[in-house]
Amino acid sequence: MLYCRAETHVSAQTSHYTQAEAMHKQDSRGGSTGAASGATESLCQQLVEGSPSALFVSGLTVDGRWLLLFSNSAWLEAMAVTTAPPAGCYLDELLAPAVGGELVSRLNQCHADAAGIAYVAEWSGRCLEVTLTPSAAVAGRPARVLGHVRDITVQRRNEERLEQLEFALGKVSEAIYLLDENSRIRYANDEASRMLGYGPEELLTLSLADVDPQWPAERWQEAWREIRDRGSLTLESTHRKKDGSVVPVEITVTYFVYRGNEYQMSLVRDITGRKRAEAELRARSEEFRALVEHSPDVVMRHDRELRVTYANPAFFKLADTAPADVIDAPLPLKSTVLYAPELYQDKIRAVLQSGQAEELVFKHRSFAGDAWAHARFVPEFDEHGQVVTVLAIGHDVTALKSAERQLHTVVENLPDVITRFDADGRILYANQVIASTFGVAPEEAVGTYPPGSSTDGTALVDLIRAVAVTGQPNRCEVVWRTLQGDRHFSLRHVPEVDESDEVVSIIGIATDITERREAEELQRRLNRELRAVSECNQVLLRAADEAGLLNDVCRIICEVAGYRMAWVGYAERDEDKTVRPVAWAGEDSGYVAQAKLSWSDAVAHGRGPAGIAIRSGTMYYVQDFATDMNMAPWRQAALQRGYHSGIALPLKDDRDGVFGVLLIYSAEANAITPSEIRLLEELADDLAFGIVNLRMRDEHTRAERELLRINRFLLTLSRCNEALVHAGDETALLQQMCNIVVEVGEFAMAWVGYVDTDAVYRMAHFGPRADDYLGMSAVLRGDELGEKCRPTLRAAQSGDIQVIQDVAQAECPAWRERALAHGFHSAIALPLKVGEAVIGTFNIYASDSGGFGPEEVMLLSELASDLGFGIETLRVRLDHQRFIERLHSSMESTIQALASAVELRDPYTAGHQRRVAQLAAAVARAMGWPEERVQVVYLAGIVHDVGKIAVPAEILSKPGRLSETEMLLVRAHAAAGYDILKPVDFPWPIAEIVRQHHERMDGSGYPQGLHGDDILPEARILAVCDVVEAMTTHRPYRPGMGVDTALQEIERGRGHQFESAVVDACVDVIRTQGFRFD
């Protein structure tokens, strides 16, 4: 709710509009309009106020907010504003945020775009269509916006309902189409399109005759009148699909008038399945009739007057009569074969009266003699549920009757006691076995209660009576005292029922199960043993350690197998041949600790079950501890703890023979059967196998772990050697070695220090805790970090490897505590030697104690030696590199001096060689040459005109054109330069490059007239660059011609005078890369 509801008047609205408009005009334009304009607008306002359309006008203030300039009553009602708004109110304050926020946002959009917009807003369960139109402009943008709001809630709901209806029609499983009075299809749903194979638009172009040829125009008109008269009609027809196939359909047509036009709505169902089912039903009916006609059982049908309306051939064969004598004849039939026909008729009358099926077993005559039959009488009903006929189905049970007699013979001769009881539990019948079991004749037992029972409601009689009441069988087990003694019997009580399912008697079957119970008890014990063996095998499979395995096996023997105590002892190889207990479970109470067993035959404590089993390698079973002489030393203690029998089972392996014994004690004498002994022997063998396997696995695991350590060390050495081979910097090498040792060798920390007297200069380190352990100082002294006893200083001073296998046992207190605090438990310090001098130490720390075995120490010693050699090699290489660099620097200085000497004699070409060298170096780089080869081109360019020393100075500085002789002297400078530089032992062909720098690819150059590949690549670059520089710069006989002219010149010679790749690179360097001469 926005505001409290109140009446809104036109006058108040007009006043509000006038005030708000005035405020807006003053705010927007800084002034007011004339009185005439105001009067006109007021008149318009009154006209608009009476409009049913919801209208409003809003104006934009200079501070960017929207004022409500005008709104009629319809707009206030549409926007749920129930009180007249104050003059000049803002829309975002007047309206609720849910609708006002979006309105202001749309007004801003209208203002920004200077164009009208329309949108739909949903608010408070209504759907509003809002149209915004700009009406006035300031600086090309609307200052006012006219708004129109229309409530389209009902329209939207109608549209939604129509969509829902169309959706529902499209989802129904029946085809629906609408026909006009000319049988044209005006509407069809998706199922109609799917059924007929036409597209939705195609269907609307068809008539009924197109999809159903049975309905031409003439027949349609007749049907139209019939449907119009009746209102609806259901019929079957056939529709033709687009592909020409036909489908059987059921059509329900409904007539209706809509807006003065007549239509028919057709609901069409595809009845292909129904037609198929009807055909199948007819076929099944024929099959059923054939079955009845050929059945060996008699089938007859009787009407309510007991007449025979049908009889199958089996009856005529049985009665040896013709159908004319039977059909429509009343019972009893003249040709009856029944001994008691009245029983047959009574059953039919009972079915006709009750509507319930009846059964009858009766004796009759047949062509084969007297026989017995069982008949079932089944009612047949009409549509009103009334019994109209009775179907009698009879089959021969002569064999069954014979079987009953045979069954009686069997019952009399069964080993079980068979009795029949009445509902009270008294014996009605008993077979002959009751005499041999209890010494009571069957006729004497009749009228009595079962053995051990009376009429006072004992449990056995109650069970019999319960069967009589509930009709449900039950069973129980009892112990009866018989002529053979106490015996276990299983009793079953089964109800006998009549035709009405009423219990008439109870059959009792008593089976002697004494032997079965004994076998079951034995089987239960064996199953218990098997379950214990199985669980022990599971433990064997999952066992991780020997002690856990032994304890688990002892526990399972007691908890699962049900023995009182079990324990395992190992046969020690000491002088007394002690049996050492290693695991036990069950009721011990200190027995194992006090037993003091031995397996020596020389002492009494060694002649018990354990000692015998160990010495003999076979099991030893004591049936009764109270009488067995070998149990004498332990008899009293065993009996006090409830041990009465037991077995000792040796634990053997193939290598060392018997290594232990498994002892199992029972709470009963003679408790362990031969079958159980075999299972326990199997258990002992499995346990021994498991122990041996665990030991072998532990040995294998230790060996595998050791092999992995060695492999890891070898990989570490390999990676370190690779680092040594590719090392180019000493500091980087040291850091890389530390990294490899930690990352590949999986050590906790590694660091390298160079030593001087008693100080260690840290050069490299790596490891998660290295920074914290070593601290910020680059110099470590013995006095500061734990005396001179620390392994690093000792290795540096002695030159020997220092190994600390257990940091906790180290001598240096300060170092020890610091290392342990950082998780280091073993360490090694390896001296680094260059020649015989110790230059430093390579220090490695491990997280585990004993981290450096003999193999690791040996391999790390080799690594330290290799590292020392690598450091020495790097230092020699560094000294050699520095010598080479000084030699190159001296050579470049010499070449530069020669170039300067030439330029002193030729002031007009001063700087020419240097500029040519610069351009040649840039071109070589552009061609992708390595920097060393670029340097060769540059040095050759610096001295390429050194031969001009041999040319007279007056020729070099002559301002006019040279004579032919003078030109020959100038051209000789290339060969002269070669002669000057040839004696110098350059590492590159500098002299030859200088001699060839005026050669051309087509052989037109000098001094040798070389062609193509005979010219060195460096000389080809100098040839191009020499031309470019010479044409660009000033000469005594001409001014400079500029870079463009020079590039055009070399481009003209590209491919014949100059190498194409060099020309392209030179042009790219100057034009694209912006090369400029210094």
Helices and strands as residue ranges (DSSP letters): H 10-29, H 35-49, E 54-60, E 66-71, H 73-78, H 91-94, H 97-113, E 117-123, E 126-138, E 141-151, H 153-171, E 175-180, E 185-188, H 190-196, H 200-203, H 208-211, H 217-230, E 232-240, E 246-258, E 261-270, H 272-294, E 298-303, E 308-311, H 313-319, G 323-325, H 341-354, E 358-366, E 369-381, E 387-396, H 398-413, E 417-421, E 427-430, H 433-438, H 442-445, H 459-470, E 474-482, E 485-497, E 503-512, H 514-542, H 546-559, E 565-571, E 579-586, H 591-595, G 604-606, H 609-616, E 620-622, G 629-634, H 635-640, E 645-653, E 657-666, H 674-726, H 730-743, E 749-756, E 759-766, H 770-774, E 779-781, H 791-798, E 802-804, G 807-809, H 813-821, E 826-834, E 837-846, H 854-905, G 907-909, H 912-926, H 931-942, G 946-950, H 953-956, H 964-971, H 973-981, H 990-995, G 1012-1014, H 1017-1032, H 1043-1052, H 1060-1067, I 1068-1072
